[in-house]
Amino acid sequence: MGSSAASPTVRAVVFDYGGVLTTPTRDSINAWLAEERIRPELFSAALKEWLSRNAPAGTPVHLLETGELDADGFNKALAARLRTFDDEPVPPDDLLGRLFGRMRPEPAMLTLVRDLRERGIRTALLSNSWGNIDSYPWEQLAGLFDSTVLSGEVGLRKPDPRIYRMSLDALGLDAAQTAFVDDGAPNVDAARDLGIHAVLHTGPAETRARLAELLPAGSVPQDEETR
């Protein structure tokens, strides 16, 4: 069981992007499945096979995240696994764009990043990109991070320990001086195994409260202080 006492050693917070700094990924996916009348069990089966803890190395998701497979190649691979309720094929064109089309930056989380920076806590971005680096809202993210590590640019993906170390090295900090926020349990577990203070993101309020426990007193204002 973790202590609720603030740690004076935590000097930076590393954030995942999709599902943490954005609205929930699952909401966008569910809306896409419903709109295109895609059988959700087929999508879930493909995702489990390609992305679960027990997935073999080199699945289409792994290759997409490390930049070894481009978006068009992934779109074709995923479309081949899908059918509509009418047993029609799903067109592969811009499939990832349609899948993530309703995902938006989460204002409460961007406010949290700004709050941390205003109080002297350094921040970083560590994201498994899905062939979509150009589609990140860089104009909204400008000035929010001391370092950015994207899987598609470095050829590594979470939960590979090496990509966490890249982020730590870019910050010039040790694991014990760093917190990490991600919505994927395997990624959180991998960070914790390295000695990073890891937080499983379930929502903005919960993450703000958890970081307030980990960081020095006064580093994380309560919601009402930010309005």
C-alpha positions in Angstrom: 0.0 0.0 0.0 1.4 3.4 -1.0 1.9 6.2 1.5 -0.3 9.3 1.2 2.5 11.5 2.4 3.8 14.0 -0.1 7.3 13.2 -1.4 9.7 16.1 -1.7 11.8 14.2 -4.2 9.2 14.1 -7.1 10.2 16.9 -9.5 8.5 16.0 -12.7 5.4 14.3 -14.1 5.4 12.4 -17.3 2.1 12.1 -19.1 0.7 9.7 -21.7 -1.3 11.3 -24.4 -4.3 9.4 -25.7 -6.9 8.6 -23.0 -5.0 10.8 -20.5 -4.6 14.3 -22.0 -7.6 13.6 -24.3 -11.2 12.5 -23.8 -11.5 8.8 -23.3 -10.3 6.7 -26.2 -13.1 4.2 -25.6 -15.8 6.8 -26.1 -14.5 7.6 -29.6 -14.1 4.0 -30.5 -17.6 3.1 -29.3 -19.1 6.0 -31.3 -17.3 4.9 -34.4 -18.4 1.3 -34.0 -22.0 2.3 -33.6 -22.0 4.8 -36.5 -20.5 2.4 -39.0 -22.5 -0.6 -37.5 -19.3 -2.6 -37.0 -19.6 -5.8 -34.9 -17.8 -4.7 -31.7 -16.8 -8.3 -30.8 -14.6 -8.5 -33.9 -12.8 -5.3 -33.0 -12.4 -6.4 -29.4 -10.9 -9.7 -30.5 -8.4 -8.1 -32.8 -7.4 -5.5 -30.1 -7.0 -8.3 -27.5 -4.9 -10.4 -29.9 -2.7 -7.5 -30.8 -2.4 -5.4 -27.7 -3.0 -7.5 -24.6 -0.3 -8.3 -22.1 0.0 -11.7 -23.6 0.2 -10.5 -27.2 3.2 -11.9 -29.1 5.9 -9.5 -30.2 5.4 -7.9 -33.6 1.7 -7.6 -33.8 0.2 -4.9 -36.2 -0.3 -2.6 -33.2 3.3 -3.0 -32.0 4.6 -2.3 -35.4 2.4 0.7 -35.8 3.5 2.1 -32.5 7.2 1.7 -33.3 6.9 3.1 -36.8 7.6 -0.1 -38.6 4.1 -0.3 -40.1 2.5 2.9 -41.5 -1.1 3.9 -40.9 -2.2 2.6 -44.3 -0.8 -0.8 -43.7 -2.4 -0.9 -40.2 -5.7 0.2 -41.6 -5.7 -2.6 -44.1 -4.8 -5.2 -41.5 -7.5 -4.0 -39.1 -10.2 -3.7 -41.8 -9.5 -7.3 -42.8 -10.6 -8.4 -39.3 -13.9 -6.4 -39.2 -17.4 -6.8 -40.6 -20.6 -4.8 -40.2 -23.8 -6.2 -38.8 -24.9 -6.6 -42.4 -21.8 -8.8 -43.0 -20.3 -6.1 -45.2 -16.6 -5.3 -45.3 -15.3 -2.2 -43.5 -13.4 0.2 -45.8 -9.8 0.7 -44.8 -9.4 4.2 -46.0 -8.5 6.5 -43.1 -9.7 3.8 -40.6 -7.6 5.2 -37.8 -8.8 8.7 -38.5 -12.4 7.5 -38.2 -11.7 5.4 -35.1 -10.1 8.4 -33.2 -12.3 11.0 -34.9 -14.2 12.0 -31.8 -11.2 12.1 -29.4 -10.5 15.7 -28.2 -7.9 17.2 -25.8 -9.2 17.1 -22.3 -9.3 20.7 -20.9 -9.1 19.6 -17.3 -5.9 17.7 -17.9 -4.2 20.4 -19.9 -5.1 22.7 -17.0 -3.4 20.3 -14.6 -0.2 20.3 -16.7 -0.2 24.1 -16.6 -0.8 24.1 -12.9 2.2 21.9 -12.3 4.5 24.0 -14.5 3.4 27.2 -12.8 4.4 25.7 -9.5 7.9 24.5 -10.6 7.1 20.9 -11.5 8.6 19.8 -14.8 6.4 17.9 -17.2 7.0 15.5 -20.1 5.0 13.7 -22.8 5.6 9.9 -23.4 3.2 8.5 -25.9 2.7 5.4 -28.0 1.8 7.0 -31.3 -0.4 5.2 -33.8 1.0 6.5 -37.0 -0.6 9.8 -36.2 2.2 12.1 -35.0 1.1 14.9 -37.3 -2.4 14.8 -35.9 -1.5 15.6 -32.3 -2.8 19.0 -31.5 0.7 20.5 -31.2 -0.7 24.1 -31.2 -2.5 23.3 -27.9 0.4 21.3 -26.5 3.0 24.0 -27.3 5.0 25.0 -24.2 3.5 22.4 -22.0 6.4 19.9 -21.9 10.1 19.9 -21.1 10.6 16.8 -23.2 8.5 14.7 -25.7 9.2 11.1 -26.5 7.0 9.5 -29.2 7.2 5.8 -29.9 7.0 6.2 -33.6 10.0 8.5 -33.6 12.3 6.5 -31.4 11.3 2.9 -32.5 10.4 1.8 -29.0 7.0 1.5 -27.3 5.6 1.3 -23.8 6.0 -0.9 -21.8 9.6 -1.4 -23.0 11.7 -0.1 -20.1 14.1 1.6 -22.6 11.5 4.2 -23.7 10.8 5.2 -20.0 14.6 5.7 -19.6 14.6 7.9 -22.7 12.1 10.2 -21.0 14.0 10.2 -17.7 17.3 10.9 -19.5 15.6 13.8 -21.4 14.5 15.3 -18.1 17.9 14.5 -16.4 16.1 12.9 -13.5 16.1 9.6 -11.7 13.0 7.3 -11.6 12.4 8.2 -7.9 12.2 11.9 -8.8 9.5 11.3 -11.4 5.8 10.5 -11.5 4.1 8.9 -14.6 0.4 9.0 -15.6 -1.0 6.5 -18.1 -4.4 4.9 -18.7 -2.9 1.5 -19.6 -2.2 -0.8 -16.6 0.7 -2.6 -18.3 2.4 0.7 -18.9 1.8 1.8 -15.4 3.2 -1.5 -14.0 6.3 -1.2 -16.2 7.0 2.3 -14.9 6.5 1.2 -11.3 8.9 -1.7 -11.9 11.6 0.9 -12.8 10.9 2.8 -9.5 8.8 5.6 -11.1 5.8 6.8 -9.1 3.1 5.5 -11.4 -0.5 6.6 -11.5 -3.3 4.7 -13.4 -5.4 7.4 -14.9 -9.2 6.9 -14.6 -10.2 10.6 -14.8 -8.9 14.1 -14.3 -10.1 14.5 -10.7 -8.7 11.2 -9.6 -5.3 11.9 -11.2 -5.1 15.4 -9.7 -5.8 14.0 -6.3 -3.3 11.2 -6.7 -0.6 13.6 -7.8 -1.4 15.9 -4.9 -0.4 12.9 -2.6 2.8 12.2 -4.5 4.2 15.7 -5.1 5.5 18.3 -2.6 2.8 20.2 -0.8 1.3 23.0 -2.8 2.4 21.6 -6.2 -1.1 20.5 -7.2 -4.0 22.9 -6.4 -7.5 21.6 -5.9 -10.0 22.1 -8.7 -11.5 25.1 -7.3 -8.2 26.9 -7.1 -7.7 26.6 -10.8 -11.0 28.3 -11.8 
